[in-house]
Amino acid sequence: MNTDFSLNKNPLVRFLQKPAKDFTKADIIRYVNENAIEMINFMYPAGDGRLKTLNFVVNDSEYLNTILTSGERVDGSSLFSFIEAGSSDLYVIPRFKTAFVDPFAEIPTLSMLCSFFDKDGHLLESSPEATLRKACEAFTARTGLQFQAMGELEYYVIAPVDDRFPATDQRGYHESAPFAKFNDFRTKCMSLIASTGGQIKYGHSEVGNFTLDGMNYEQNEIEFLPVAAEDAADQLVIAKWIIRNLGYKSGYDVTFAPKITTGKAGSGLHIHMRLMKDGRNVMLTPDHVLSDDARRLIAGLMKLAPSLTAFGNTNPTSYFRLVPHQEAPTNVCWGDRNRSVLVRVPLGWTAQSDMCSLANPLTPPSSFDASQKQTVEIRSADGSADVYELLAGLAVAARYGFEMDNALKVADDTYVSVNIHDSANADKLATLAQLPANCSQSADDLEKMRHIYEADNVFSPRMIDGIIKQLKSYEDSDLAQRANHDRHLMQQLVSKYFYCG
């Protein structure tokens, strides 16, 4: 067990000398008292996917203990559409493991994410966070495995055009300054996210860059490390909050919208998953090939893929991104290192060579087992997603793969070895299911599969009803066709959903 916290970026971890998962109420009180914390913030994601905030002044020790122990009452009907005003009171209770120092507050402030509880003191089962928790518990109960996830958070930074060192249009992938203008902004975001407990893998500029109406649009990505799915969701919502806040304070605009103009790269929220048992990754066999457990996971994703868009692609502009030939999936299939598929098995560290010692002859060979890094990646979701509902849906799909008698055959039947749009794959393409083309179709697919999500009381019927109702309300069956021929309509839609998620 790691006991060296000297490099940890979260000041609470360094001060308390323990991992965040082990934080107690006594730890929080000690940190507040010994670090002159004056404010406590409770934060919680509502039905729109954004973090809401409730502020407390630390008046005295008794009041601090009271709010940490019993939380506070909030109006649930103002937070979730499925809660009626007549019985809307909810409790929010802080989860100590999520505590972080607010990097933007002028007054020393400690923030924590909260869970929702009903009037009887039970977890609000229809809240997104509780739904994810139930989905992961059901997966482990069925398989004996742990479901881990991490996200690739893509976003555009927007500022007035700087004509010096112009970037090459749609060639921004891993570009360096000065051709990439917002590398410093991204690294500041990464540092602040890490200070809140976010486990970051890396960051880089992405493909998308263009100018429009005197503004420069530059796409960036911050990718996380695999952690328990519940923690992955917490990290993503905090990260989006930080990126937006720092952008606002820096004079930049930021959007996670899936599509902001035609012909340019859209932004996705690719989710990587891996299965763990006793702290070991079980995605590969000892021979470094994909395991049957990994293939069952993929089969579940294949079967539920069309309905998963109801959680991961939640507004009409989501489906402007899911079009052929733009590194966004449309067909339900999977493959190795193939960016045209829905589920990709990324390049793994399966080669039987020590690349580090080959690149650095003075470095002795290492026995490091890099196969532990192997994941599978689903590429359909975008920044409009409620990340708790999305990861819950993925956990349900993973479990369903273990419940299917023909899972390994489904995996075989949906595998493609090269670009799915290659002419050699014409026959294969004809056999594959398609992702929905709009919100209305996504709602229909969720209706067909809702019994799977509602099994074991994971998704509440009321939540599913609400999601279907919202998707249907857009009435967008022919919207993409109309917007493709009407730039004014396209810009109206982009503006409407610019700050989604």
C-alpha positions as CSV (number, residue, x, y, z in Angstrom):
1,M,0.0,0.0,0.0
2,N,1.3,3.4,-0.9
3,T,2.3,5.5,2.1
4,D,4.3,8.2,0.4
5,F,1.9,11.1,-0.3
6,S,4.6,13.7,-0.9
7,L,3.8,14.0,-4.6
8,N,0.1,14.0,-4.3
9,K,-1.5,17.2,-5.5
10,N,-4.4,17.2,-3.2
11,P,-3.4,19.3,-0.1
12,L,-5.7,17.3,2.1
13,V,-4.0,14.0,1.2
14,R,-0.6,15.5,1.9
15,F,-1.7,17.1,5.2
16,L,-3.6,14.0,6.5
17,Q,-1.1,11.5,5.1
18,K,-3.8,9.1,3.9
19,P,-5.6,8.4,0.7
20,A,-8.8,10.3,0.1
21,K,-10.9,7.1,0.2
22,D,-10.0,6.9,3.9
23,F,-11.0,10.4,4.9
24,T,-13.3,10.6,8.0
25,K,-15.4,13.3,9.5
26,A,-12.7,13.8,12.1
27,D,-10.1,14.3,9.4
28,I,-12.3,17.0,7.7
29,I,-12.7,18.8,11.1
30,R,-9.0,18.7,11.8
31,Y,-8.1,20.1,8.4
32,V,-10.6,22.9,8.8
33,N,-9.4,23.8,12.2
34,E,-5.7,23.6,11.4
35,N,-5.8,25.3,8.0
36,A,-8.0,28.3,8.7
37,I,-10.8,27.2,6.5
38,E,-13.7,29.7,6.7
39,M,-16.3,28.3,4.3
40,I,-17.7,24.8,3.5
41,N,-19.3,24.2,0.1
42,F,-21.6,21.3,-0.6
43,M,-21.7,20.5,-4.4
44,Y,-24.0,18.1,-6.2
45,P,-24.9,17.4,-9.8
46,A,-28.5,18.0,-10.7
47,G,-30.7,16.8,-13.6
48,D,-28.9,19.1,-16.0
49,G,-25.6,17.5,-15.3
50,R,-24.1,20.6,-13.8
51,L,-22.7,21.0,-10.3
52,K,-24.9,23.0,-7.9
53,T,-23.4,24.7,-4.8
54,L,-24.5,25.4,-1.2
55,N,-22.3,27.6,0.9
56,F,-21.8,27.5,4.7
57,V,-19.8,29.8,6.9
58,V,-17.8,27.9,9.6
59,N,-19.3,29.7,12.6
60,D,-18.0,27.3,15.3
61,S,-17.1,23.7,15.9
62,E,-20.6,22.7,16.9
63,Y,-22.0,24.0,13.6
64,L,-19.3,22.4,11.6
65,N,-20.0,19.1,13.1
66,T,-23.7,19.5,12.5
67,I,-23.5,20.2,8.8
68,L,-20.9,17.4,8.2
69,T,-23.1,14.9,10.2
70,S,-26.6,15.8,9.1
71,G,-26.1,17.7,5.9
72,E,-28.8,20.1,4.7
73,R,-32.3,20.1,3.2
74,V,-32.7,21.1,-0.5
75,D,-35.6,21.4,-2.9
76,G,-35.5,18.3,-5.1
77,S,-38.1,19.6,-7.6
78,S,-35.7,22.4,-8.6
79,L,-32.9,19.9,-9.2
80,F,-34.7,17.0,-10.9
81,S,-37.6,17.0,-13.3
82,F,-38.9,13.6,-11.9
83,I,-39.4,15.0,-8.4
84,E,-42.8,16.6,-7.7
85,A,-43.0,19.9,-5.9
86,G,-45.5,18.4,-3.4
87,S,-42.9,16.1,-1.9
88,S,-39.7,17.6,-3.0
89,D,-37.6,17.9,0.2
90,L,-34.3,16.0,0.0
91,Y,-31.2,15.9,2.1
92,V,-27.7,16.4,0.8
93,I,-25.0,14.6,2.8
94,P,-21.3,15.2,2.0
95,R,-19.0,12.4,0.9
96,F,-15.7,13.1,2.8
97,K,-13.5,11.3,0.2
98,T,-14.4,14.0,-2.3
99,A,-13.1,16.9,-0.2
100,F,-10.9,19.5,-1.9
101,V,-9.8,23.0,-1.4
102,D,-11.7,25.3,-3.8
103,P,-9.0,26.7,-6.1
104,F,-11.0,29.7,-7.1
105,A,-12.4,31.0,-3.7
106,E,-11.0,34.2,-2.3
107,I,-12.1,33.0,1.2
108,P,-10.4,29.7,2.2
109,T,-13.0,27.2,1.3
110,L,-13.3,23.4,1.5
111,S,-15.7,21.7,-1.0
112,M,-17.3,18.3,-1.0
113,L,-19.6,16.4,-3.4
114,C,-22.8,15.2,-1.8
115,S,-25.2,12.3,-2.0
116,F,-29.0,12.7,-2.0
117,F,-31.2,11.2,0.6
118,D,-35.0,11.0,0.8
119,K,-37.3,12.0,3.7
120,D,-36.8,8.6,5.4
121,G,-33.0,8.9,5.4
122,H,-32.5,6.5,2.5
123,L,-30.3,7.1,-0.5
124,L,-32.4,8.6,-3.2
125,E,-32.4,5.6,-5.5
126,S,-33.4,7.7,-8.6
127,S,-30.5,10.1,-8.3
128,P,-27.8,9.6,-11.0
129,E,-25.1,9.1,-8.4
130,A,-27.0,6.4,-6.5
131,T,-27.9,4.8,-9.9
132,L,-24.2,4.4,-10.7
133,R,-23.5,3.0,-7.3
134,K,-26.3,0.3,-7.7
135,A,-25.1,-0.5,-11.3
136,C,-21.5,-1.2,-10.1
137,E,-22.7,-3.2,-7.1
138,A,-25.0,-5.3,-9.4
139,F,-22.1,-5.9,-11.8
140,T,-19.8,-7.1,-9.0
141,A,-22.5,-9.3,-7.5
142,R,-23.0,-11.0,-10.9
143,T,-19.4,-11.3,-12.0
144,G,-17.1,-11.1,-8.9
145,L,-15.2,-8.3,-10.8
146,Q,-14.8,-4.6,-10.3
147,F,-15.9,-2.2,-13.1
148,Q,-13.4,0.6,-13.6
149,A,-13.6,3.5,-16.0
150,M,-12.0,6.7,-17.1
151,G,-12.9,9.5,-19.5
152,E,-11.3,11.4,-22.3
153,L,-12.6,14.9,-21.8
154,E,-12.6,16.9,-25.1
155,Y,-13.5,20.6,-25.2
156,Y,-12.9,23.7,-27.3
157,V,-11.3,26.9,-26.0
158,I,-12.4,30.1,-27.8
159,A,-10.7,33.5,-27.9
160,P,-10.1,36.3,-30.4
161,V,-7.9,35.3,-33.4
162,D,-4.1,35.6,-33.0
163,D,-2.7,35.7,-36.5
164,R,0.9,34.8,-35.3
165,F,1.9,31.2,-35.9
166,P,-1.4,30.1,-37.2
167,A,-2.3,26.4,-36.7
168,T,-3.0,24.2,-39.6
169,D,-6.8,23.7,-40.0
170,Q,-7.9,20.4,-38.5
171,R,-4.3,19.3,-37.8
172,G,-4.0,20.3,-34.2
173,Y,-3.3,16.8,-32.8
174,H,-0.6,17.1,-30.1
175,E,0.5,20.5,-31.5
176,S,3.0,22.5,-29.4
177,A,3.1,26.2,-28.7
178,P,3.1,28.7,-30.3
179,F,1.0,27.0,-33.0
180,A,-1.3,25.7,-30.2
181,K,-2.4,28.8,-28.2
182,F,-3.9,27.2,-25.1
183,N,-1.4,24.7,-23.9
184,D,-0.7,26.8,-20.8
185,F,-4.4,27.1,-20.1
186,R,-4.8,23.3,-20.3
187,T,-1.8,22.6,-18.0
188,K,-3.2,25.0,-15.4
189,C,-6.5,23.1,-15.7
190,M,-4.7,19.8,-15.2
191,S,-2.9,21.1,-12.1
192,L,-6.1,22.4,-10.5
193,I,-8.0,19.1,-11.3
194,A,-5.2,17.1,-9.7
195,S,-5.4,19.3,-6.6
196,T,-9.0,18.2,-6.2
197,G,-8.1,14.6,-6.4
198,G,-8.5,14.0,-10.1
199,Q,-6.3,11.1,-11.4
200,I,-5.0,12.5,-14.7
201,K,-3.2,10.4,-17.3
202,Y,-2.2,13.3,-19.7
203,G,-3.4,16.3,-21.7
204,H,-2.8,17.5,-25.2
205,S,-4.2,19.6,-28.0
206,E,-6.6,17.8,-30.3
207,V,-7.4,17.7,-34.0
208,G,-9.9,20.4,-34.1
209,N,-8.9,24.0,-34.7
210,F,-10.4,26.7,-36.9
211,T,-11.4,30.3,-37.1
212,L,-14.9,31.6,-37.3
213,D,-16.2,35.2,-37.2
214,G,-12.9,36.6,-35.8
215,M,-12.6,33.9,-33.1
216,N,-10.1,31.1,-32.8
217,Y,-11.4,27.7,-31.8
218,E,-8.9,25.2,-30.5
219,Q,-9.7,21.7,-29.3
220,N,-8.0,20.2,-26.3
221,E,-8.3,16.9,-24.4
222,I,-7.6,15.9,-20.8
223,E,-7.5,12.1,-20.2
224,F,-7.9,10.4,-16.8
225,L,-6.6,7.2,-15.3
226,P,-8.9,4.2,-14.7
227,V,-10.5,4.2,-11.2
228,A,-13.7,2.8,-9.7
229,A,-16.5,4.0,-12.0
230,E,-18.1,6.0,-9.1
231,D,-14.9,7.9,-8.6
232,A,-14.5,8.4,-12.4
233,A,-17.8,10.2,-12.5
234,D,-16.9,12.4,-9.6
235,Q,-13.6,13.4,-11.2
236,L,-15.2,14.2,-14.6
237,V,-17.9,16.6,-13.1
238,I,-15.3,18.4,-11.0
239,A,-13.0,18.6,-14.0
240,K,-15.6,20.2,-16.2
241,W,-16.4,22.7,-13.4
242,I,-12.7,23.6,-13.1
243,I,-12.2,24.0,-16.9
244,R,-15.2,26.3,-17.2
245,N,-14.2,28.4,-14.1
246,L,-10.7,28.9,-15.2
247,G,-11.8,29.7,-18.7
248,Y,-14.2,32.3,-17.4
249,K,-11.5,33.9,-15.2
250,S,-9.0,33.8,-18.0
251,G,-11.3,35.6,-20.4
252,Y,-11.8,32.5,-22.6
253,D,-15.0,30.7,-23.6
254,V,-15.1,27.0,-23.2
255,T,-17.5,24.4,-24.6
256,F,-17.9,20.7,-24.3
257,A,-20.7,20.7,-27.0
258,P,-20.5,17.7,-29.3
259,K,-20.6,19.8,-32.5
260,I,-20.2,23.5,-33.0
261,T,-20.0,23.8,-36.8
262,T,-20.2,21.6,-39.8
263,G,-17.0,20.1,-41.4
264,K,-14.9,20.4,-38.3
265,A,-14.0,17.9,-35.5
266,G,-16.7,17.5,-32.9
267,S,-15.9,16.8,-29.2
268,G,-16.6,13.4,-27.7
269,L,-16.4,11.9,-24.2
270,H,-14.8,8.6,-24.9
271,I,-15.0,6.2,-22.0
272,H,-12.4,3.5,-21.3
273,M,-13.3,0.5,-19.2
274,R,-11.4,-2.3,-17.6
275,L,-12.3,-5.2,-15.4
276,M,-10.4,-5.9,-12.2
277,K,-10.2,-8.9,-9.8
278,D,-8.2,-8.7,-6.6
279,G,-6.4,-5.6,-7.9
280,R,-5.4,-7.2,-11.2
281,N,-6.6,-6.3,-14.7
282,V,-8.3,-9.3,-16.3
283,M,-8.7,-7.8,-19.8
284,L,-5.9,-10.0,-21.2
285,T,-4.9,-13.6,-21.0
286,P,-1.4,-14.7,-19.9
287,D,-0.6,-14.9,-23.6
288,H,-1.5,-11.2,-24.0
289,V,-4.7,-11.7,-26.1
290,L,-8.1,-10.3,-25.2
291,S,-9.7,-12.4,-22.5
292,D,-13.2,-14.0,-22.6
293,D,-14.2,-11.6,-19.8
294,A,-13.2,-8.6,-22.0
295,R,-15.1,-10.0,-24.9
296,R,-18.2,-10.5,-22.8
297,L,-17.9,-6.9,-21.8
298,I,-17.7,-5.9,-25.4
299,A,-20.7,-8.1,-26.4
300,G,-22.8,-6.3,-23.8
301,L,-21.8,-3.0,-25.2
302,M,-22.7,-4.2,-28.7
303,K,-26.2,-5.3,-27.7
304,L,-27.1,-2.2,-25.7
305,A,-25.2,0.4,-27.8
306,P,-28.2,2.1,-29.5
307,S,-29.9,2.6,-26.1
308,L,-26.7,3.9,-24.4
309,T,-27.0,7.0,-26.6
310,A,-29.9,8.0,-24.4
311,F,-27.4,8.6,-21.6
312,G,-24.4,9.7,-23.6
313,N,-25.9,11.8,-26.4
314,T,-28.6,13.9,-24.9
315,N,-29.4,16.8,-27.2
316,P,-29.9,17.2,-31.0
317,T,-26.4,18.4,-31.8
318,S,-25.1,15.1,-30.4
319,Y,-26.2,13.4,-33.6
320,F,-24.5,16.0,-35.8
321,R,-21.3,14.5,-34.6
322,L,-22.3,10.8,-35.1
323,V,-21.8,10.8,-38.9
324,P,-19.6,8.6,-41.1
325,H,-15.9,9.4,-41.9
326,Q,-15.2,11.8,-39.0
327,E,-13.7,9.5,-36.4
328,A,-17.1,9.2,-34.7
329,P,-19.0,5.9,-34.8
330,T,-22.3,5.2,-36.6
331,N,-22.1,1.3,-36.8
332,V,-22.3,-1.0,-33.9
333,C,-19.0,-2.9,-34.2
334,W,-15.6,-3.1,-32.5
335,G,-12.0,-3.6,-33.5
336,D,-8.3,-3.3,-32.6
337,R,-6.7,0.2,-32.8
338,N,-9.5,1.2,-35.2
339,R,-11.0,4.7,-34.8
340,S,-13.9,4.1,-37.1
341,V,-15.6,1.6,-34.8
342,L,-17.9,2.1,-31.8
343,V,-15.7,0.2,-29.4
344,R,-12.0,0.2,-29.8
345,V,-9.3,-1.9,-28.2
346,P,-6.5,0.6,-28.0
347,L,-2.9,-0.3,-28.7
348,G,-1.7,-2.3,-25.6
349,W,1.6,-2.9,-24.1
350,T,1.6,-6.5,-25.3
351,A,4.9,-6.6,-27.2
352,Q,7.5,-8.8,-25.5
353,S,10.2,-6.2,-25.5
354,D,11.5,-3.7,-23.0
355,M,11.0,-0.5,-25.0
356,C,12.4,1.7,-22.2
357,S,15.8,0.0,-22.2
358,L,15.9,-0.1,-26.0
359,A,15.3,3.7,-26.1
360,N,17.7,4.2,-23.1
361,P,20.6,1.8,-23.4
362,L,22.0,2.8,-19.9
363,T,18.7,1.8,-18.3
364,P,18.6,-1.8,-17.1
365,P,15.7,-4.0,-18.2
366,S,12.5,-3.8,-16.2
367,S,10.0,-6.4,-15.2
368,F,7.1,-3.9,-15.2
369,D,3.8,-5.5,-16.3
370,A,2.4,-2.9,-18.6
371,S,-0.5,-5.2,-19.7
372,Q,-2.3,-3.9,-16.6
373,K,-3.0,-0.7,-18.6
374,Q,-5.2,-2.5,-21.2
375,T,-8.7,-1.1,-21.6
376,V,-11.5,-1.0,-24.1
377,E,-12.9,2.3,-25.3
378,I,-16.5,3.3,-26.3
379,R,-16.4,6.3,-28.6
380,S,-20.1,7.4,-29.0
381,A,-20.7,9.6,-25.9
382,D,-20.1,13.3,-25.8
383,G,-20.1,16.2,-23.3
384,S,-23.8,16.5,-23.2
385,A,-23.9,13.2,-21.1
386,D,-24.8,13.0,-17.5
387,V,-21.7,11.1,-16.6
388,Y,-23.3,9.2,-13.7
389,E,-26.1,7.9,-15.9
390,L,-23.7,7.2,-18.7
391,L,-21.3,5.1,-16.6
392,A,-24.2,3.4,-14.9
393,G,-25.5,2.4,-18.3
394,L,-22.1,1.1,-19.3
395,A,-21.9,-1.0,-16.1
396,V,-25.3,-2.4,-16.9
397,A,-24.2,-3.2,-20.4
398,A,-21.1,-4.9,-19.1
399,R,-23.1,-7.0,-16.7
400,Y,-25.5,-7.9,-19.5
401,G,-22.6,-9.3,-21.5
402,F,-21.9,-11.8,-18.7
403,E,-25.6,-12.8,-18.7
404,M,-25.8,-13.5,-22.4
405,D,-25.4,-17.1,-23.4
406,N,-24.1,-16.2,-26.8
407,A,-21.8,-13.3,-25.7
408,L,-18.7,-14.6,-27.3
409,K,-20.5,-15.2,-30.6
410,V,-21.9,-11.7,-30.5
411,A,-18.3,-10.4,-30.0
412,D,-17.1,-12.5,-33.0
413,D,-20.0,-11.3,-35.3
414,T,-19.4,-7.6,-34.6
415,Y,-15.6,-7.6,-34.9
416,V,-14.0,-5.7,-37.8
417,S,-10.3,-5.9,-38.6
418,V,-9.9,-2.7,-40.7
419,N,-11.8,0.5,-41.3
420,I,-15.5,-0.4,-41.4
421,H,-16.1,2.0,-44.3
422,D,-13.5,0.2,-46.5
423,S,-15.1,-1.3,-49.6
424,A,-13.9,-4.7,-48.5
425,N,-16.3,-4.5,-45.5
426,A,-19.5,-3.8,-47.6
427,D,-21.0,-7.2,-46.7
428,K,-20.1,-6.9,-43.1
429,L,-21.5,-3.4,-42.9
430,A,-24.9,-4.6,-44.0
431,T,-25.1,-7.0,-41.0
432,L,-24.4,-4.4,-38.4
433,A,-26.8,-2.5,-36.2
434,Q,-26.7,1.3,-36.5
435,L,-26.6,4.0,-33.8
436,P,-29.7,6.3,-33.6
437,A,-29.7,9.3,-35.9
438,N,-31.5,11.6,-33.6
439,C,-32.8,12.0,-30.0
440,S,-36.2,10.5,-31.0
441,Q,-34.7,7.3,-32.2
442,S,-32.5,7.1,-29.1
443,A,-35.6,7.4,-27.0
444,D,-37.2,4.5,-28.9
445,D,-34.1,2.3,-28.4
446,L,-34.1,3.0,-24.7
447,E,-37.8,2.1,-24.5
448,K,-37.0,-1.3,-26.1
449,M,-34.2,-2.0,-23.7
450,R,-35.4,-0.4,-20.5
451,H,-36.2,-3.7,-18.8
452,I,-32.4,-4.5,-18.9
453,Y,-31.6,-1.2,-17.2
454,E,-34.4,-1.5,-14.7
455,A,-33.4,-5.0,-13.7
456,D,-32.1,-5.4,-10.1
457,N,-33.6,-2.0,-9.4
458,V,-30.6,-0.2,-10.9
459,F,-32.4,2.5,-13.0
460,S,-35.7,3.6,-11.6
461,P,-38.6,3.5,-14.0
462,R,-39.3,7.2,-13.2
463,M,-35.8,8.1,-14.3
464,I,-36.1,6.1,-17.6
465,D,-39.5,7.8,-18.2
466,G,-37.9,11.2,-17.7
467,I,-35.0,10.6,-20.0
468,I,-37.4,9.3,-22.8
469,K,-39.7,12.3,-22.3
470,Q,-36.8,14.7,-22.6
471,L,-35.4,13.1,-25.7
472,K,-38.8,13.0,-27.4
473,S,-39.4,16.7,-26.6
474,Y,-36.8,17.8,-29.1
475,E,-38.9,16.5,-32.0
476,D,-35.7,16.3,-34.1
477,S,-36.4,13.5,-36.5
478,D,-35.5,15.7,-39.6
479,L,-33.5,18.3,-37.8
480,A,-30.0,17.2,-39.0
481,Q,-31.1,17.3,-42.6
482,R,-32.5,20.8,-42.3
483,A,-29.5,22.1,-40.4
484,N,-27.1,20.8,-42.9
485,H,-28.7,23.0,-45.6
486,D,-29.3,26.0,-43.3
487,R,-26.3,27.6,-41.6
488,H,-28.5,30.0,-39.6
489,L,-30.4,27.1,-38.1
490,M,-27.2,25.3,-37.4
491,Q,-25.8,28.3,-35.5
492,Q,-29.1,28.7,-33.6
493,L,-28.8,25.1,-32.4
494,V,-25.1,25.4,-31.5
495,S,-25.9,28.5,-29.5
496,K,-28.8,26.8,-27.7
497,Y,-26.7,23.8,-26.6
498,F,-23.3,25.5,-26.4
499,Y,-23.0,25.0,-22.6
500,C,-24.5,21.5,-22.4
501,G,-23.6,19.0,-19.7
